[in-house]
Amino acid sequence: MTRSLSHGRLWAAIDRLAARHRLTASGLAKAAGLDPTTFNKSKRVTAAGRPRWPNTESLARVLDATGSSLEAFLALVADGESPARPKRHVPLIGLAQAGRGGFFDDAGFPAGAGWEEVAFPDFKDEHAYALEVSGDSMEPFYREGDIIVVSPAADVRRGDRVVVKTVADEVMVKVLARMTANRVELKSFNPAYDDRVLKPEEILWMARIIWASQ
């Protein structure tokens, strides 16, 4: 039986989202450009003891800062409601292997041998696949050993976290900062790594990250 959205479950989902990104509630607020106290437990009820709900702008900024979709956040809200939530196995490969060639077709769909499998909540994209993060280039958002799920079928928009494969067989994970007819600007997660600017013809495919297991 589906239960109505409750104050406690919504705040618990925010806490789980923060934990997934190895952040405190305050750290999550700061990452979203909000006042660090926005998600403090003391802010979740009014002085009169009435429940205070997070506003839609705060939620939108948190989803943007963490690269999470609304669907993924609602899954966190519903977590525990139904222990039999649909899951399926998606192909998994290490990010370091992905650039060696032979693991994707020209459209960015998984191909060839060498893929393992990992169980994730069911996604609409039957071609979704997972990459295991290596190195520190994606810190502090993704760390070595984290798994990201990528959807080749999802629309890519400015601000999305994306996996990019170049015609030179380079695979990188960046934030799509800007895309025009003549250039694609990609921002690095870790400021220690350079941002990239590519010509559209240098990119074989680009796919959006829709989930992260951390």
QUIDAMO-V169875 format. One record per backbone hydrogen bond with DSSP energy under -0.5 kcal/mol. CO is the residue of the C=O (numbers start at 1). NH is the residue of the N-H. E is the energy in kcal/mol with one decimal. If there is no record, write none. Layout:
BEGIN
co = (CO CO)
nh = (NH NH)
e = (E E)
END
This chain:
BEGIN
co = (6 7 8 9 10 11 12 13 14 15 16 17 18 18 19 24 25 26 27 28 29 30 35 37 40 41 44 46 50 51 55 56 57 58 59 60 61 62 63 63 69 70 71 72 73 74 75 76 78 78 82 86 88 90 91 92 93 94 94 95 97 98 103 105 109 116 118 120 124 125 128 129 130 131 131 132 133 136 137 138 138 143 146 147 148 149 149 150 150 151 151 155 157 160 160 161 162 163 164 164 165 165 166 170 172 172 174 175 175 176 178 183 184 184 185 185 186 187 189 190 196 198 199 200 202 202 205 207 208 210 211 212 213)
nh = (10 11 12 13 14 15 16 17 18 19 20 21 21 23 22 28 29 30 31 32 34 33 38 40 43 44 52 49 46 53 59 60 61 62 63 64 65 66 67 68 73 74 75 76 77 78 79 79 81 82 85 122 120 118 130 116 132 97 98 99 100 101 111 108 105 92 90 88 126 128 91 150 93 133 148 95 145 139 190 141 142 146 133 213 131 210 211 129 152 154 208 157 160 162 176 209 174 207 166 172 204 205 169 166 164 174 162 177 187 159 185 180 186 198 177 178 196 175 191 193 186 184 202 203 167 204 165 163 151 69 149 214 147)
e = (-2.0 -2.0 -2.2 -1.9 -1.6 -2.1 -2.3 -2.4 -2.3 -2.4 -2.3 -1.1 -0.7 -2.8 -1.9 -2.5 -1.9 -2.3 -2.4 -1.4 -3.0 -1.7 -2.5 -1.6 -1.7 -1.3 -2.7 -2.0 -3.1 -0.5 -2.1 -2.6 -2.3 -2.1 -2.5 -2.1 -2.3 -2.0 -0.9 -1.7 -2.1 -2.6 -1.6 -1.4 -2.0 -2.2 -0.6 -0.5 -2.9 -0.6 -1.2 -1.9 -2.5 -1.9 -3.7 -3.1 -1.9 -0.6 -1.5 -0.6 -2.3 -0.7 -2.6 -1.7 -2.2 -2.3 -2.8 -2.5 -0.8 -1.7 -0.6 -3.4 -1.6 -0.6 -2.6 -2.7 -2.7 -1.4 -1.5 -1.0 -2.3 -2.6 -3.2 -3.2 -2.6 -2.6 -1.2 -2.0 -0.6 -0.9 -1.1 -0.5 -2.1 -0.5 -2.9 -3.0 -2.1 -2.5 -0.5 -2.3 -2.5 -1.7 -1.8 -2.6 -3.1 -0.5 -3.0 -1.0 -3.1 -3.7 -3.2 -2.9 -0.5 -2.6 -2.1 -1.5 -2.7 -2.6 -0.6 -2.5 -3.4 -3.1 -2.2 -1.4 -2.3 -0.5 -2.6 -2.9 -2.7 -0.5 -2.8 -0.6 -2.1)
END
